[in-house]
Amino acid sequence: MIKKIISIGLGIAFVLTSALAWAGMFDREIMDQQRQIDKGKASGKLTRGEAAIVQDNLKHIKSKDKGRLTERDKEQLKEMLDRNERMINKLKDNDVRKVY
C-alpha cells in the first residue's frame, strides 16, 4: 500500500515537473521585462505610448513562447527579448525635460 502511494506521488511529481518545464522557456525574462515596463510607467520614465510599444512587443513574444520550439525559434525569441530589453532601457534613459 505504501509503495503504491509513493509510486503515485512520484508519478504526479514527474508530470508536474514536466509541465513546468514546457510552460515557457523565457518566462523569467518575460517577467523581468514586465516589471521594468511597470516600473517605468509608474515612475514616468516611460510615456504611455512608449510603454504601449514595448508591452505589445512583449505580448507578441509571449504568444510565441508556447509548446516545443526549434533551436532557431529559441534563437529568434531570445533576440526579440534582447532587442525589446534594449528598447526599454533606451526609452527609460531618454533625458527629456523642460528647458526653463
MODELLER restraints for C-alpha pairs under 7 A, 6 or more apart:
rsr = mdl.restraints
at = mdl.atoms
rsr.add(forms.Gaussian(group=physical.xy_distance, feature=features.Distance(at['CA:22:A'], at['CA:67:A']), mean=6.35, stdev=0.5))
rsr.add(forms.Gaussian(group=physical.xy_distance, feature=features.Distance(at['CA:24:A'], at['CA:65:A']), mean=5.57, stdev=0.5))
rsr.add(forms.Gaussian(group=physical.xy_distance, feature=features.Distance(at['CA:24:A'], at['CA:66:A']), mean=5.96, stdev=0.5))
rsr.add(forms.Gaussian(group=physical.xy_distance, feature=features.Distance(at['CA:25:A'], at['CA:65:A']), mean=6.81, stdev=0.5))
rsr.add(forms.Gaussian(group=physical.xy_distance, feature=features.Distance(at['CA:33:A'], at['CA:85:A']), mean=6.65, stdev=0.5))
rsr.add(forms.Gaussian(group=physical.xy_distance, feature=features.Distance(at['CA:37:A'], at['CA:51:A']), mean=6.36, stdev=0.5))
rsr.add(forms.Gaussian(group=physical.xy_distance, feature=features.Distance(at['CA:40:A'], at['CA:46:A']), mean=4.94, stdev=0.5))
rsr.add(forms.Gaussian(group=physical.xy_distance, feature=features.Distance(at['CA:40:A'], at['CA:92:A']), mean=6.46, stdev=0.5))
rsr.add(forms.Gaussian(group=physical.xy_distance, feature=features.Distance(at['CA:41:A'], at['CA:47:A']), mean=6.55, stdev=0.5))
rsr.add(forms.Gaussian(group=physical.xy_distance, feature=features.Distance(at['CA:41:A'], at['CA:51:A']), mean=6.73, stdev=0.5))
rsr.add(forms.Gaussian(group=physical.xy_distance, feature=features.Distance(at['CA:45:A'], at['CA:92:A']), mean=4.93, stdev=0.5))
rsr.add(forms.Gaussian(group=physical.xy_distance, feature=features.Distance(at['CA:46:A'], at['CA:91:A']), mean=6.46, stdev=0.5))
rsr.add(forms.Gaussian(group=physical.xy_distance, feature=features.Distance(at['CA:46:A'], at['CA:92:A']), mean=5.63, stdev=0.5))
rsr.add(forms.Gaussian(group=physical.xy_distance, feature=features.Distance(at['CA:54:A'], at['CA:84:A']), mean=6.40, stdev=0.5))
rsr.add(forms.Gaussian(group=physical.xy_distance, feature=features.Distance(at['CA:54:A'], at['CA:88:A']), mean=6.68, stdev=0.5))
rsr.add(forms.Gaussian(group=physical.xy_distance, feature=features.Distance(at['CA:57:A'], at['CA:84:A']), mean=6.87, stdev=0.5))
rsr.add(forms.Gaussian(group=physical.xy_distance, feature=features.Distance(at['CA:61:A'], at['CA:77:A']), mean=6.60, stdev=0.5))
